[in-house]
């Protein structure tokens, strides 16, 4: 039956008196009740104090009571081998608006259905000392984990993830989902092994990362010979050139096979995306993932046993459009959405 006045009148009768927070579908109404106040009002995305994913603000590791997930910044890029600037990554992600709060794929509102807060940045003792900075990150995340809270960080360069793994893998080595242009399993350069090109070699050697439960996705560039440690140690490497052949469903299936049901950390280097989508990073490599491919892979991992995660290497000074920070914030939101379904999510308190 064609569109007619009766159909229009029926729509008017149903919707004319409804506000933006009134929904017909009960599932949608459940989410809207978290977000809209009376009269269909919701906070302006451009107003107020900026936090990661617009989460409520708290003050450091002394204010963790009742939390399930702690968002935090690691503004440190002393381990870079190319362009600096990732120290501004946490601040850049905090300024991004219109990321979430509803995840249309999972039909959830993770920031409202979990107890989540932005607890600020790691308080570094020195802006000049790489080793002290990594120690500070490890100590900070150790406090978060000891409180029974899942840590979700924003870097900073990728050297920070080794420090996080030292905190989370003390009792047993963790597995890893790793989206990146680079394997980051290189050795020492100029007598320094704790740079951003070697965190996962270091983590394996420290006994806090299980290489046979690691999958590295999106790898490319002209430095493959540097990363033989990934192959020798038993990591699964999916190069960017094979993504189209395998497809996102094939990559998800392989990741599930590799990770199983053990504790897993998700680390997302923004240069895993093609620089067409994320130019603001220190070591861009063409031929990377699209944002759609990255989101499909992340969303396909629902139900894995995630104990934490991070987004790193956003260097906003190389991106006049803010696309990189926007993509980084979206990936952080997608990983946070997975945490909601993790067997390791602590009970609400």
Backbone torsions as a table, in degrees:
resi	resn	phi	psi	omega
1	UNK	NA	130.4	-174.9
2	UNK	-69.1	160.2	175.3
3	UNK	-56.9	135.2	-177.9
4	UNK	-150.6	178.8	-176.4
5	UNK	-65.3	-33.7	179.8
6	UNK	-63.5	-41.1	177.9
7	UNK	-65.0	-41.4	178.7
8	UNK	-63.7	-43.1	179.5
9	UNK	-62.8	-37.7	179.0
10	UNK	-65.4	-41.3	177.3
11	UNK	-64.6	-41.7	179.4
12	UNK	-62.9	-41.5	-179.6
13	UNK	-63.1	-34.0	-177.3
14	UNK	-82.4	-39.4	-167.8
15	UNK	-108.8	-18.4	-172.7
16	UNK	-58.1	-37.4	-175.9
17	UNK	-94.5	4.0	-177.8
18	UNK	-88.3	148.0	173.8
19	UNK	-95.9	178.7	177.9
20	UNK	-64.4	-16.6	178.8
21	UNK	-98.4	4.5	179.1
22	UNK	-101.9	126.4	-177.6
23	UNK	-124.6	151.1	175.8
24	UNK	-82.0	-43.1	-179.3
25	UNK	-73.9	123.2	-179.0
26	UNK	-58.4	-33.6	178.2
27	UNK	-64.1	-43.1	178.4
28	UNK	-67.1	-37.1	-179.5
29	UNK	-64.9	-35.8	178.3
30	UNK	-59.9	-43.3	178.7
31	UNK	-70.0	-43.2	-178.6
32	UNK	-60.9	-33.3	179.9
33	UNK	-63.5	-27.4	176.6
34	UNK	-73.2	-31.9	-163.9
35	UNK	-103.1	-38.9	-175.0
36	UNK	-97.3	142.6	171.7
37	UNK	-95.8	-179.9	-177.0
38	UNK	-58.4	136.6	180.0
39	UNK	88.7	5.7	178.1
40	UNK	80.8	21.2	179.1
41	UNK	-86.6	147.9	172.2
42	UNK	-146.0	155.9	-176.4
43	UNK	-60.5	140.4	176.1
44	UNK	-67.3	131.1	-175.8
45	UNK	-67.3	-16.9	-176.6
46	UNK	-102.0	3.8	-174.8
47	UNK	-112.1	160.8	174.4
48	UNK	88.0	-171.4	-177.8
49	UNK	-84.6	121.2	-176.2
50	UNK	-71.6	134.7	174.7
51	UNK	-135.1	166.7	176.3
52	UNK	-62.1	120.9	179.0
53	UNK	58.1	23.5	-179.0
54	UNK	60.6	26.5	177.6
55	UNK	-71.6	155.9	173.6
56	UNK	-57.8	146.9	-178.9
57	UNK	-91.8	139.1	171.1
58	UNK	-132.5	173.1	-171.5
59	UNK	-113.9	84.6	169.4
60	UNK	71.3	-169.3	-174.3
61	UNK	-76.9	-3.4	175.0
62	UNK	-88.4	2.4	-175.1
63	UNK	-132.5	55.7	-175.2
64	UNK	-106.3	-4.0	-175.1
65	UNK	-55.6	129.9	175.8
66	UNK	82.3	-6.6	-178.5
67	UNK	-80.1	149.3	168.8
68	UNK	-104.2	-35.0	-179.1
69	UNK	-134.8	132.8	176.5
70	UNK	-112.5	118.8	171.1
71	UNK	-88.1	139.2	-177.9
72	UNK	-154.8	158.8	-179.7
73	UNK	-106.0	149.5	175.6
74	UNK	-127.6	73.6	-173.6
75	UNK	-77.8	76.3	-177.1
76	UNK	-145.6	127.9	177.8
77	UNK	-134.8	39.1	180.0
78	UNK	-75.6	-7.6	-177.7
79	UNK	-102.1	11.9	-175.5
80	UNK	-76.0	150.9	176.7
81	UNK	-108.5	-5.1	179.1
82	UNK	-131.7	-114.5	-174.2
83	UNK	-84.6	133.4	176.3
84	UNK	-81.2	174.0	175.0
85	UNK	127.3	-9.6	180.0
86	UNK	-69.6	-11.5	175.2
87	UNK	-62.6	-19.9	178.5
88	UNK	-91.0	3.5	-178.3
89	UNK	-59.6	-49.7	-179.9
90	UNK	-59.0	-41.4	179.6
91	UNK	-64.7	-39.6	-179.2
92	UNK	-65.1	-41.9	179.6
93	UNK	-68.0	-31.8	179.0
94	UNK	-66.5	-25.5	-178.5
95	UNK	-84.6	-5.5	-177.9
96	UNK	-78.2	131.8	177.8
97	UNK	-112.5	167.0	177.4
98	UNK	62.1	40.1	168.7
99	UNK	-115.2	114.0	-170.9
100	UNK	75.0	-166.9	7.8
101	UNK	-86.7	-6.2	-177.4
102	UNK	-97.2	132.1	173.4
103	UNK	-99.5	106.3	-173.2
104	UNK	-66.9	-26.9	-179.5
105	UNK	-72.8	-49.3	-178.7
106	UNK	-86.4	-10.0	-177.6
107	UNK	55.6	48.4	-180.0
108	UNK	-135.3	165.3	173.7
109	UNK	-125.5	81.3	-168.1
110	UNK	-59.6	-32.4	-179.6
111	UNK	-71.8	-17.9	179.2
112	UNK	-105.2	-22.6	-177.8
113	UNK	-97.8	-5.4	169.9
114	UNK	-124.9	161.4	174.7
115	UNK	-88.5	99.5	-174.1
116	UNK	-123.0	141.2	175.3
117	UNK	-148.1	151.7	170.0
118	UNK	-88.5	113.1	-175.7
119	UNK	-96.5	10.6	176.4
120	UNK	94.6	-161.5	-175.7
121	UNK	-104.5	154.3	172.5
122	UNK	-58.1	128.5	178.6
123	UNK	-82.2	97.3	-177.3
124	UNK	-77.2	139.5	178.3
125	UNK	-74.6	-28.5	-177.3
126	UNK	-147.2	134.5	175.2
127	UNK	-81.6	-3.3	-174.7
128	UNK	-109.3	-14.8	-169.0
129	UNK	-110.4	107.9	-179.0
130	UNK	-60.9	-46.8	-174.5
131	UNK	-65.6	-42.9	176.5
132	UNK	-63.2	-37.6	-179.1
133	UNK	-64.4	-42.5	178.0
134	UNK	-65.8	-37.3	175.0
135	UNK	-62.7	-39.8	-179.8
136	UNK	-64.0	-40.6	178.5
137	UNK	-64.0	-46.6	180.0
138	UNK	-58.3	-44.4	-179.4
139	UNK	-65.2	-40.0	-178.4
140	UNK	-65.2	-46.9	-179.0
141	UNK	-70.5	-32.6	175.2
142	UNK	-58.1	-40.4	178.4
143	UNK	-66.6	-40.0	178.5
144	UNK	-62.0	-49.6	-178.2
145	UNK	-64.2	-38.7	-179.7
146	UNK	-63.2	-26.4	178.5
147	UNK	-83.6	2.5	-179.5
148	UNK	75.0	28.1	-177.5
149	UNK	-114.4	142.1	178.8
150	UNK	-85.2	126.6	-179.8
151	UNK	-88.2	135.8	175.1
152	UNK	-129.9	107.7	-171.0
153	UNK	-106.7	162.7	173.8
154	UNK	-130.1	122.9	176.9
155	UNK	-89.6	177.9	19.0
156	UNK	74.9	160.1	176.3
157	UNK	-82.8	171.6	-169.6
158	UNK	-74.6	-7.1	175.0
159	UNK	-62.7	-23.0	-176.7
160	UNK	-64.7	-28.0	-174.2
161	UNK	-68.9	-31.3	175.3
162	UNK	-59.6	-43.3	179.7
163	UNK	-63.6	-39.9	177.9
164	UNK	-63.2	-43.1	-179.6
165	UNK	-65.7	-32.3	175.1
166	UNK	-62.0	-32.2	178.1
167	UNK	-77.2	-41.2	-173.7
168	UNK	-87.7	-19.2	-175.9
169	UNK	-105.6	16.9	-177.3
170	UNK	-60.2	-42.6	-174.0
171	UNK	-87.5	-27.9	177.1
172	UNK	-160.6	144.2	-179.9
173	UNK	-65.6	143.6	-179.2
174	UNK	-97.1	162.6	169.2
175	UNK	-93.5	174.3	-173.5
176	UNK	-148.5	130.0	161.1
177	UNK	-96.0	125.1	-171.8
178	UNK	-133.8	108.4	174.2
179	UNK	-101.9	125.8	-170.0
180	UNK	-170.3	160.6	168.6
181	UNK	-82.1	-19.0	-171.9
182	UNK	-129.4	147.0	179.6
183	UNK	-71.5	-27.6	-179.7
184	UNK	57.5	43.1	175.9
185	UNK	-124.6	31.7	178.6
186	UNK	-78.6	167.5	178.6
187	UNK	-89.8	-162.4	-177.1
188	UNK	-71.2	139.4	171.8
189	UNK	-117.4	131.6	178.8
190	UNK	48.0	42.5	175.6
191	UNK	69.6	20.2	177.3
192	UNK	-128.2	119.1	-179.3
193	UNK	-99.4	-8.2	-175.4
194	UNK	-97.2	34.4	177.7
195	UNK	-85.0	176.4	-175.4
196	UNK	-77.5	-4.0	177.4
197	UNK	-94.4	5.6	-177.1
198	UNK	-142.2	18.5	-173.2
199	UNK	-62.1	-31.6	-173.0
200	UNK	-87.5	-24.3	166.4
201	UNK	-63.9	-46.6	179.5
202	UNK	-61.7	-41.6	-178.1
203	UNK	-65.8	-39.5	176.8
204	UNK	-64.3	-46.4	-178.2
205	UNK	-64.5	-26.9	176.2
206	UNK	-80.0	-8.6	-180.0
207	UNK	79.3	16.6	-177.9
208	UNK	-106.7	-4.5	179.6
209	UNK	-131.4	126.6	178.3
210	UNK	-88.2	108.5	-174.7
211	UNK	-65.8	-25.9	-179.3
212	UNK	-78.6	-6.3	173.8
213	UNK	-117.3	39.6	178.6
214	UNK	-124.2	135.7	171.6
215	UNK	-129.0	129.1	-177.3
216	UNK	-113.8	122.4	-167.3
217	UNK	-122.3	130.4	175.5
218	UNK	97.7	13.6	-172.5
219	UNK	-69.2	138.3	-177.5
220	UNK	-165.7	-175.7	179.2
221	UNK	99.7	179.4	-171.8
222	UNK	-99.2	25.5	-175.5
223	UNK	-122.0	23.2	-177.3
224	UNK	-57.0	-32.5	-178.8
225	UNK	-64.4	-22.0	-179.0
226	UNK	-74.3	-21.8	-169.0
227	UNK	-105.5	27.4	-179.0
228	UNK	-60.7	-21.7	178.6
229	UNK	-57.7	-36.1	179.5
230	UNK	-58.8	-47.3	-178.7
231	UNK	-68.2	-46.8	-175.0
232	UNK	-65.7	-36.3	-176.3
233	UNK	-80.7	-12.7	176.9
234	UNK	103.1	12.8	176.2
235	UNK	-72.2	150.2	175.4
236	UNK	-94.3	122.4	-176.5
237	UNK	-116.4	122.2	175.0
238	UNK	-110.1	110.3	-177.9
239	UNK	-76.1	153.5	-178.0
240	UNK	-60.1	-33.2	-178.3
241	UNK	-66.2	-17.3	-178.4
242	UNK	-99.6	-2.8	-176.2
243	UNK	-63.3	-42.9	-178.2
244	UNK	-64.9	-37.3	180.0
245	UNK	-70.6	-46.1	-178.6
246	UNK	-72.4	-36.3	-174.8
247	UNK	76.1	158.7	-177.9
248	UNK	-65.7	-33.8	178.5
249	UNK	-64.5	-39.8	178.5
250	UNK	-66.5	-38.2	178.6
251	UNK	-66.5	-42.3	178.8
252	UNK	-61.8	-44.1	180.0
253	UNK	-61.4	-41.5	179.0
254	UNK	-66.3	-41.3	179.5
255	UNK	-61.3	-43.0	179.3
256	UNK	-63.8	-38.8	177.7
257	UNK	-63.6	-43.5	-177.2
258	UNK	-69.7	-43.0	-172.4
259	UNK	-82.7	-32.0	-177.6
260	UNK	59.1	-143.2	-177.2
261	UNK	-108.8	13.6	-179.3
262	UNK	-78.8	168.5	179.6
263	UNK	-61.7	134.0	-170.5
264	UNK	-135.4	139.2	176.6
265	UNK	-110.8	138.6	-180.0
266	UNK	-110.7	116.4	176.9
267	UNK	-119.5	127.7	-176.0
268	UNK	-120.9	107.8	172.1
269	UNK	-85.3	124.8	-174.4
270	UNK	-62.0	-20.8	177.3
271	UNK	-76.3	-0.2	168.2
272	UNK	-63.7	-28.2	174.1
273	UNK	-77.9	149.3	173.9
274	UNK	-61.3	142.3	179.5
275	UNK	-61.7	-12.9	171.2
276	UNK	-63.0	-28.6	179.4
277	UNK	-100.5	-26.4	-175.0
278	UNK	-144.9	76.0	-179.2
279	UNK	-75.5	-18.9	-172.7
280	UNK	-85.1	73.4	-179.7
281	UNK	-151.7	162.6	-172.0
282	UNK	-78.5	-27.9	-177.5
283	UNK	-133.8	69.1	-178.3
284	UNK	-68.4	144.9	177.5
285	UNK	-136.3	124.1	179.2
286	UNK	-69.7	161.9	177.9
287	UNK	86.9	22.7	-175.1
288	UNK	-92.0	-171.5	179.9
289	UNK	-68.1	150.1	167.3
290	UNK	-83.1	162.3	176.1
291	UNK	-62.9	-34.9	179.6
292	UNK	-65.3	-42.7	178.3
293	UNK	-63.5	-43.3	-179.6
294	UNK	-61.9	-44.0	179.9
295	UNK	-65.3	-38.0	179.3
296	UNK	-64.4	-40.1	178.9
297	UNK	-65.4	-48.6	-179.0
298	UNK	-59.9	-48.4	-176.2
299	UNK	-64.5	-27.8	178.8
300	UNK	-72.6	-7.4	-175.4
301	UNK	-98.0	13.0	178.3
302	UNK	-53.6	131.7	176.2
303	UNK	99.6	-12.7	175.2
304	UNK	-68.4	160.9	-171.7
305	UNK	-88.3	73.8	-177.5
306	UNK	-80.7	132.4	178.6
307	UNK	-113.0	2.3	179.9
308	UNK	164.8	175.0	179.5
309	UNK	-172.7	172.3	177.0
310	UNK	-156.6	161.6	169.0
311	UNK	-124.2	127.7	-173.3
312	UNK	-132.6	170.0	171.0
313	UNK	71.4	18.4	170.8
314	UNK	-76.6	117.9	179.6
315	UNK	-120.3	89.5	-166.8
316	UNK	-64.3	-20.1	-176.9
317	UNK	-67.7	-14.8	178.8
318	UNK	-97.7	13.6	-176.4
319	UNK	-138.1	104.3	-178.4
320	UNK	-74.6	-14.6	-174.0
321	UNK	-97.5	-13.2	-172.8
322	UNK	68.3	11.2	179.6
323	UNK	-59.8	-37.1	-176.3
324	UNK	-65.6	-46.1	178.4
325	UNK	-65.2	-36.3	177.8
326	UNK	-63.6	-45.7	178.2
327	UNK	-63.7	-40.5	179.2
328	UNK	-62.5	-43.0	178.7
329	UNK	-64.6	-37.9	178.7
330	UNK	-66.1	-41.2	178.5
331	UNK	-65.7	-36.4	175.9
332	UNK	-62.1	-43.1	178.7
333	UNK	-63.1	-41.1	-179.5
334	UNK	-65.7	-40.4	178.4
335	UNK	-68.6	-41.1	175.8
336	UNK	-58.0	-38.6	178.8
337	UNK	-62.1	-34.5	176.2
338	UNK	-65.8	-36.0	-178.4
339	UNK	-58.0	-32.3	-178.8
340	UNK	-60.1	-25.4	-177.2
341	UNK	-107.5	8.8	-177.9
342	UNK	-78.5	137.3	174.6
343	UNK	-60.5	-20.1	-179.2
344	UNK	-88.1	-2.5	178.4
345	UNK	-61.9	122.9	178.9
346	UNK	-66.4	154.1	177.0
347	UNK	-64.5	149.1	176.0
348	UNK	-63.5	139.4	-176.6
349	UNK	-120.3	NA	NA
